[in-house]
Amino acid sequence: RRMELLLIRNCTLYSPNEEGSCDILVGGNKILGIIKPNSSSEKLFSNEILVKACKNVIDGSDLVACPGFIDTHVHVTGGGGEKGPASRTPEAKLSELIEGGITTVVGLLGTDCVSRSLENLLVKTRALNEMGLTAYMYTGSYRVPPVTLTGSVQRDIILIEQVIGVGEIA
């Protein structure tokens, strides 16, 4: 199957400093190249060849491109609950994360480890990864000893790929 290419023309790039105007070539949901004016990459790919090869070409003259944000504290399965059931907040939606410029999240349980579970958090983390976001999670919760998936924090971190540490413990 042929990869569909997208070309975003003439956007302003920050990475993190302002790099000026550039074209961005995207394919397979990944940035394949950043083409700056008068660069070797611009000479390698003539604009005519790129435009013909791309399924979609977007005029980015009014757009800013920047690296995605990493949010290391997200209650992706919902949060709250300290003041009772009415104080619970809903699950994070992929669309809301992306609209906020977030490309990487680390999910955690927080105070509610009774009606929300690490199993649910793990499944949500895996789902976000399947949908194209980079997602990890913390094991544990406010409770001491911390809630875990395997019986210990150490085993969770070593044995479960998505677990990168231990979250909130009070």
PyRosetta script that sets phi, psi and omega in degrees:
from pyrosetta import init, pose_from_sequence

init()
pose = pose_from_sequence("RRMELLLIRNCTLYSPNEEGSCDILVGGNKILGIIKPNSSSEKLFSNEILVKACKNVIDGSDLVACPGFIDTHVHVTGGGGEKGPASRTPEAKLSELIEGGITTVVGLLGTDCVSRSLENLLVKTRALNEMGLTAYMYTGSYRVPPVTLTGSVQRDIILIEQVIGVGEIA")
pose.set_psi(1, 136.7)
pose.set_omega(1, -177.2)
pose.set_phi(2, -82.2)
pose.set_psi(2, 134.3)
pose.set_omega(2, 179.9)
pose.set_phi(3, -73.1)
pose.set_psi(3, 130.7)
pose.set_omega(3, 175.3)
pose.set_phi(4, -80.0)
pose.set_psi(4, 133.5)
pose.set_omega(4, -178.8)
pose.set_phi(5, -106.7)
pose.set_psi(5, 145.3)
pose.set_omega(5, 176.0)
pose.set_phi(6, -124.4)
pose.set_psi(6, 134.5)
pose.set_omega(6, 177.1)
pose.set_phi(7, -119.6)
pose.set_psi(7, 122.3)
pose.set_omega(7, 175.6)
pose.set_phi(8, -104.3)
pose.set_psi(8, 114.3)
pose.set_omega(8, -173.0)
pose.set_phi(9, -95.7)
pose.set_psi(9, 137.6)
pose.set_omega(9, 168.2)
pose.set_phi(10, 60.8)
pose.set_psi(10, 36.1)
pose.set_omega(10, 176.2)
pose.set_phi(11, -88.6)
pose.set_psi(11, 162.0)
pose.set_omega(11, 177.1)
pose.set_phi(12, -91.0)
pose.set_psi(12, 124.9)
pose.set_omega(12, -175.1)
pose.set_phi(13, -103.5)
pose.set_psi(13, 131.9)
pose.set_omega(13, 170.5)
pose.set_phi(14, -117.6)
pose.set_psi(14, 132.6)
pose.set_omega(14, -176.9)
pose.set_phi(15, -152.8)
pose.set_psi(15, 57.0)
pose.set_omega(15, -11.1)
pose.set_phi(16, -83.0)
pose.set_psi(16, -15.0)
pose.set_omega(16, 177.9)
pose.set_phi(17, -77.7)
pose.set_psi(17, 157.2)
pose.set_omega(17, 178.8)
pose.set_phi(18, -65.6)
pose.set_psi(18, 124.6)
pose.set_omega(18, -179.0)
pose.set_phi(19, -103.4)
pose.set_psi(19, -6.6)
pose.set_omega(19, -179.6)
pose.set_phi(20, 91.7)
pose.set_psi(20, -163.9)
pose.set_omega(20, -176.9)
pose.set_phi(21, -77.7)
pose.set_psi(21, 144.7)
pose.set_omega(21, 178.2)
pose.set_phi(22, -160.1)
pose.set_psi(22, 169.9)
pose.set_omega(22, 170.7)
pose.set_phi(23, -108.7)
pose.set_psi(23, 143.6)
pose.set_omega(23, 179.5)
pose.set_phi(24, -121.6)
pose.set_psi(24, 126.2)
pose.set_omega(24, 178.8)
pose.set_phi(25, -101.2)
pose.set_psi(25, 125.2)
pose.set_omega(25, -177.0)
pose.set_phi(26, -122.5)
pose.set_psi(26, 138.1)
pose.set_omega(26, 175.6)
pose.set_phi(27, -154.4)
pose.set_psi(27, 139.5)
pose.set_omega(27, -179.3)
pose.set_phi(28, 61.2)
pose.set_psi(28, 33.3)
pose.set_omega(28, -179.3)
pose.set_phi(29, 63.5)
pose.set_psi(29, 22.4)
pose.set_omega(29, 178.3)
pose.set_phi(30, -132.2)
pose.set_psi(30, 150.8)
pose.set_omega(30, 173.9)
pose.set_phi(31, -75.5)
pose.set_psi(31, 120.1)
pose.set_omega(31, -179.8)
pose.set_phi(32, -92.8)
pose.set_psi(32, -26.7)
pose.set_omega(32, -179.5)
pose.set_phi(33, -170.6)
pose.set_psi(33, 150.3)
pose.set_omega(33, 173.5)
pose.set_phi(34, -117.3)
pose.set_psi(34, 121.5)
pose.set_omega(34, -173.7)
pose.set_phi(35, -112.6)
pose.set_psi(35, 110.5)
pose.set_omega(35, -179.8)
pose.set_phi(36, -96.2)
pose.set_psi(36, 147.9)
pose.set_omega(36, 178.3)
pose.set_phi(37, -57.3)
pose.set_psi(37, 141.1)
pose.set_omega(37, 177.9)
pose.set_phi(38, 61.8)
pose.set_psi(38, 24.8)
pose.set_omega(38, 178.7)
pose.set_phi(39, -101.7)
pose.set_psi(39, 168.6)
pose.set_omega(39, 178.5)
pose.set_phi(40, -64.0)
pose.set_psi(40, -33.1)
pose.set_omega(40, 178.8)
pose.set_phi(41, -67.5)
pose.set_psi(41, -33.8)
pose.set_omega(41, 178.0)
pose.set_phi(42, -68.0)
pose.set_psi(42, -36.2)
pose.set_omega(42, 178.9)
pose.set_phi(43, -70.7)
pose.set_psi(43, -34.0)
pose.set_omega(43, -179.8)
pose.set_phi(44, -68.3)
pose.set_psi(44, -43.0)
pose.set_omega(44, 179.6)
pose.set_phi(45, -110.6)
pose.set_psi(45, 106.9)
pose.set_omega(45, 175.6)
pose.set_phi(46, -69.2)
pose.set_psi(46, 148.0)
pose.set_omega(46, -178.9)
pose.set_phi(47, -57.2)
pose.set_psi(47, -36.8)
pose.set_omega(47, -179.1)
pose.set_phi(48, -63.0)
pose.set_psi(48, -43.4)
pose.set_omega(48, 179.9)
pose.set_phi(49, -64.5)
pose.set_psi(49, -45.8)
pose.set_omega(49, -179.7)
pose.set_phi(50, -62.0)
pose.set_psi(50, -47.3)
pose.set_omega(50, -177.7)
pose.set_phi(51, -60.7)
pose.set_psi(51, -40.8)
pose.set_omega(51, 179.5)
pose.set_phi(52, -68.4)
pose.set_psi(52, -35.3)
pose.set_omega(52, -177.0)
pose.set_phi(53, -76.4)
pose.set_psi(53, -22.0)
pose.set_omega(53, -175.1)
pose.set_phi(54, -89.6)
pose.set_psi(54, 134.9)
pose.set_omega(54, 177.0)
pose.set_phi(55, -69.2)
pose.set_psi(55, -38.9)
pose.set_omega(55, -179.7)
pose.set_phi(56, -126.9)
pose.set_psi(56, 138.5)
pose.set_omega(56, 174.2)
pose.set_phi(57, -126.8)
pose.set_psi(57, 125.5)
pose.set_omega(57, -178.4)
pose.set_phi(58, -112.4)
pose.set_psi(58, 134.9)
pose.set_omega(58, 173.1)
pose.set_phi(59, -79.5)
pose.set_psi(59, 112.1)
pose.set_omega(59, -177.2)
pose.set_phi(60, -99.2)
pose.set_psi(60, 18.0)
pose.set_omega(60, -176.6)
pose.set_phi(61, -54.6)
pose.set_psi(61, -32.8)
pose.set_omega(61, -179.3)
pose.set_phi(62, -103.3)
pose.set_psi(62, 15.2)
pose.set_omega(62, -176.0)
pose.set_phi(63, -111.0)
pose.set_psi(63, 152.1)
pose.set_omega(63, 174.1)
pose.set_phi(64, -117.5)
pose.set_psi(64, 131.8)
pose.set_omega(64, 175.7)
pose.set_phi(65, -109.1)
pose.set_psi(65, 134.3)
pose.set_omega(65, 178.2)
pose.set_phi(66, -147.5)
pose.set_psi(66, 161.7)
pose.set_omega(66, 177.3)
pose.set_phi(67, -61.2)
pose.set_psi(67, 151.7)
pose.set_omega(67, 177.7)
pose.set_phi(68, -68.7)
pose.set_psi(68, 154.5)
pose.set_omega(68, 179.3)
pose.set_phi(69, -87.3)
pose.set_psi(69, 149.3)
pose.set_omega(69, 176.1)
pose.set_phi(70, -110.4)
pose.set_psi(70, 120.5)
pose.set_omega(70, 178.5)
pose.set_phi(71, -110.1)
pose.set_psi(71, 113.0)
pose.set_omega(71, -173.9)
pose.set_phi(72, -92.7)
pose.set_psi(72, 11.6)
pose.set_omega(72, -179.8)
pose.set_phi(73, -149.6)
pose.set_psi(73, 86.1)
pose.set_omega(73, -178.2)
pose.set_phi(74, -129.8)
pose.set_psi(74, 126.7)
pose.set_omega(74, 175.0)
pose.set_phi(75, -85.3)
pose.set_psi(75, 76.4)
pose.set_omega(75, -173.2)
pose.set_phi(76, -65.0)
pose.set_psi(76, -23.4)
pose.set_omega(76, 176.4)
pose.set_phi(77, -97.1)
pose.set_psi(77, 9.6)
pose.set_omega(77, -178.1)
pose.set_phi(78, 104.4)
pose.set_psi(78, 162.8)
pose.set_omega(78, -178.0)
pose.set_phi(79, -139.6)
pose.set_psi(79, -167.2)
pose.set_omega(79, 177.4)
pose.set_phi(80, 75.1)
pose.set_psi(80, -161.2)
pose.set_omega(80, 179.3)
pose.set_phi(81, 104.6)
pose.set_psi(81, -6.8)
pose.set_omega(81, -178.0)
pose.set_phi(82, -63.3)
pose.set_psi(82, -29.7)
pose.set_omega(82, -177.8)
pose.set_phi(83, -100.0)
pose.set_psi(83, 16.7)
pose.set_omega(83, 179.5)
pose.set_phi(84, 109.1)
pose.set_psi(84, 174.6)
pose.set_omega(84, -174.6)
pose.set_phi(85, -55.9)
pose.set_psi(85, -33.8)
pose.set_omega(85, -177.7)
pose.set_phi(86, -71.2)
pose.set_psi(86, -14.2)
pose.set_omega(86, -178.9)
pose.set_phi(87, -93.7)
pose.set_psi(87, 3.4)
pose.set_omega(87, 178.2)
pose.set_phi(88, -71.6)
pose.set_psi(88, 145.2)
pose.set_omega(88, 177.5)
pose.set_phi(89, -109.2)
pose.set_psi(89, 154.5)
pose.set_omega(89, -176.3)
pose.set_phi(90, -75.6)
pose.set_psi(90, 168.6)
pose.set_omega(90, 175.4)
pose.set_phi(91, -58.6)
pose.set_psi(91, 149.4)
pose.set_omega(91, 173.2)
pose.set_phi(92, -72.4)
pose.set_psi(92, 138.7)
pose.set_omega(92, 177.4)
pose.set_phi(93, -100.9)
pose.set_psi(93, 142.4)
pose.set_omega(93, 178.6)
pose.set_phi(94, -53.6)
pose.set_psi(94, -45.3)
pose.set_omega(94, -177.4)
pose.set_phi(95, -60.2)
pose.set_psi(95, -38.5)
pose.set_omega(95, 179.4)
pose.set_phi(96, -68.3)
pose.set_psi(96, -39.2)
pose.set_omega(96, 178.4)
pose.set_phi(97, -64.3)
pose.set_psi(97, -47.5)
pose.set_omega(97, -178.4)
pose.set_phi(98, -65.1)
pose.set_psi(98, -41.9)
pose.set_omega(98, 178.3)
pose.set_phi(99, -59.9)
pose.set_psi(99, -29.4)
pose.set_omega(99, 177.4)
pose.set_phi(100, -83.4)
pose.set_psi(100, 2.2)
pose.set_omega(100, 179.1)
pose.set_phi(101, 81.1)
pose.set_psi(101, 11.7)
pose.set_omega(101, -177.8)
pose.set_phi(102, -86.5)
pose.set_psi(102, 126.4)
pose.set_omega(102, 178.0)
pose.set_phi(103, -114.9)
pose.set_psi(103, -12.4)
pose.set_omega(103, 177.9)
pose.set_phi(104, -138.4)
pose.set_psi(104, 130.2)
pose.set_omega(104, 177.7)
pose.set_phi(105, -127.0)
pose.set_psi(105, 153.6)
pose.set_omega(105, 169.2)
pose.set_phi(106, -122.5)
pose.set_psi(106, 114.2)
pose.set_omega(106, -177.4)
pose.set_phi(107, -87.8)
pose.set_psi(107, 152.8)
pose.set_omega(107, 177.4)
pose.set_phi(108, -152.8)
pose.set_psi(108, 160.6)
pose.set_omega(108, -177.7)
pose.set_phi(109, -78.8)
pose.set_psi(109, -53.7)
pose.set_omega(109, -174.5)
pose.set_phi(110, 87.2)
pose.set_psi(110, -141.9)
pose.set_omega(110, -171.9)
pose.set_phi(111, -76.4)
pose.set_psi(111, -27.3)
pose.set_omega(111, -174.0)
pose.set_phi(112, -96.6)
pose.set_psi(112, 94.7)
pose.set_omega(112, 176.7)
pose.set_phi(113, -111.0)
pose.set_psi(113, 15.6)
pose.set_omega(113, 177.4)
pose.set_phi(114, -100.0)
pose.set_psi(114, -55.1)
pose.set_omega(114, -179.6)
pose.set_phi(115, -92.1)
pose.set_psi(115, -7.2)
pose.set_omega(115, 174.0)
pose.set_phi(116, -121.7)
pose.set_psi(116, 144.7)
pose.set_omega(116, -173.5)
pose.set_phi(117, -128.0)
pose.set_psi(117, 159.1)
pose.set_omega(117, 173.9)
pose.set_phi(118, -64.6)
pose.set_psi(118, -33.2)
pose.set_omega(118, 177.6)
pose.set_phi(119, -60.6)
pose.set_psi(119, -45.1)
pose.set_omega(119, 178.1)
pose.set_phi(120, -63.8)
pose.set_psi(120, -41.4)
pose.set_omega(120, 178.5)
pose.set_phi(121, -61.7)
pose.set_psi(121, -42.7)
pose.set_omega(121, 178.4)
pose.set_phi(122, -62.9)
pose.set_psi(122, -44.7)
pose.set_omega(122, 179.4)
pose.set_phi(123, -63.8)
pose.set_psi(123, -42.5)
pose.set_omega(123, 178.4)
pose.set_phi(124, -63.2)
pose.set_psi(124, -41.5)
pose.set_omega(124, 178.6)
pose.set_phi(125, -61.5)
pose.set_psi(125, -45.3)
pose.set_omega(125, 178.2)
pose.set_phi(126, -63.7)
pose.set_psi(126, -39.9)
pose.set_omega(126, 179.1)
pose.set_phi(127, -63.1)
pose.set_psi(127, -44.0)
pose.set_omega(127, 178.6)
pose.set_phi(128, -61.1)
pose.set_psi(128, -39.7)
pose.set_omega(128, 176.6)
pose.set_phi(129, -63.0)
pose.set_psi(129, -42.8)
pose.set_omega(129, 179.2)
pose.set_phi(130, -64.4)
pose.set_psi(130, -28.4)
pose.set_omega(130, -179.5)
pose.set_phi(131, -85.9)
pose.set_psi(131, -0.5)
pose.set_omega(131, 174.1)
pose.set_phi(132, 108.9)
pose.set_psi(132, -7.3)
pose.set_omega(132, 176.3)
pose.set_phi(133, -86.5)
pose.set_psi(133, 154.2)
pose.set_omega(133, 171.6)
pose.set_phi(134, -91.8)
pose.set_psi(134, 121.7)
pose.set_omega(134, -174.9)
pose.set_phi(135, -135.5)
pose.set_psi(135, 136.7)
pose.set_omega(135, 175.2)
pose.set_phi(136, -129.2)
pose.set_psi(136, 179.5)
pose.set_omega(136, 178.1)
pose.set_phi(137, -149.8)
pose.set_psi(137, 159.5)
pose.set_omega(137, 171.1)
pose.set_phi(138, -102.9)
pose.set_psi(138, 142.8)
pose.set_omega(138, 170.8)
pose.set_phi(139, -85.2)
pose.set_psi(139, 171.8)
pose.set_omega(139, 178.0)
pose.set_phi(140, 87.5)
pose.set_psi(140, -179.7)
pose.set_omega(140, 179.2)
pose.set_phi(141, -163.7)
pose.set_psi(141, -168.8)
pose.set_omega(141, 178.8)
pose.set_phi(142, -64.7)
pose.set_psi(142, -24.1)
pose.set_omega(142, -173.0)
pose.set_phi(143, -71.9)
pose.set_psi(143, 145.1)
pose.set_omega(143, 174.0)
pose.set_phi(144, -122.3)
pose.set_psi(144, 124.9)
pose.set_omega(144, -0.4)
pose.set_phi(145, -68.2)
pose.set_psi(145, 154.3)
pose.set_omega(145, -175.6)
pose.set_phi(146, -67.2)
pose.set_psi(146, 148.2)
pose.set_omega(146, 174.3)
pose.set_phi(147, -71.6)
pose.set_psi(147, 139.4)
pose.set_omega(147, 178.5)
pose.set_phi(148, -137.3)
pose.set_psi(148, 168.6)
pose.set_omega(148, 177.2)
pose.set_phi(149, -88.6)
pose.set_psi(149, -33.4)
pose.set_omega(149, -173.5)
pose.set_phi(150, -110.4)
pose.set_psi(150, -3.1)
pose.set_omega(150, -177.6)
pose.set_phi(151, 107.5)
pose.set_psi(151, -13.3)
pose.set_omega(151, 175.8)
pose.set_phi(152, -153.5)
pose.set_psi(152, 148.5)
pose.set_omega(152, 177.9)
pose.set_phi(153, -59.2)
pose.set_psi(153, -45.8)
pose.set_omega(153, -178.4)
pose.set_phi(154, -58.4)
pose.set_psi(154, -45.8)
pose.set_omega(154, -179.8)
pose.set_phi(155, -65.1)
pose.set_psi(155, -39.5)
pose.set_omega(155, 177.3)
pose.set_phi(156, -58.5)
pose.set_psi(156, -47.5)
pose.set_omega(156, -177.5)
pose.set_phi(157, -65.2)
pose.set_psi(157, -40.1)
pose.set_omega(157, -176.5)
pose.set_phi(158, -78.8)
pose.set_psi(158, -38.1)
pose.set_omega(158, -170.3)
pose.set_phi(159, -96.6)
pose.set_psi(159, -18.8)
pose.set_omega(159, -177.0)
pose.set_phi(160, -113.9)
pose.set_psi(160, 114.3)
pose.set_omega(160, -173.5)
pose.set_phi(161, -53.2)
pose.set_psi(161, -38.6)
pose.set_omega(161, -176.1)
pose.set_phi(162, -76.3)
pose.set_psi(162, -18.2)
pose.set_omega(162, -177.2)
pose.set_phi(163, -83.2)
pose.set_psi(163, 120.4)
pose.set_omega(163, -177.7)
pose.set_phi(164, -115.2)
pose.set_psi(164, 2.3)
pose.set_omega(164, 179.1)
pose.set_phi(165, 170.5)
pose.set_psi(165, -169.3)
pose.set_omega(165, 179.2)
pose.set_phi(166, -111.1)
pose.set_psi(166, 138.1)
pose.set_omega(166, -175.5)
pose.set_phi(167, -90.1)
pose.set_psi(167, -147.2)
pose.set_omega(167, -174.6)
pose.set_phi(168, -61.6)
pose.set_psi(168, 126.4)
pose.set_omega(168, 174.3)
pose.set_phi(169, -131.6)
pose.set_psi(169, 128.6)
pose.set_omega(169, -179.0)
pose.set_phi(170, -111.7)
pose.dump_pdb("model.pdb")
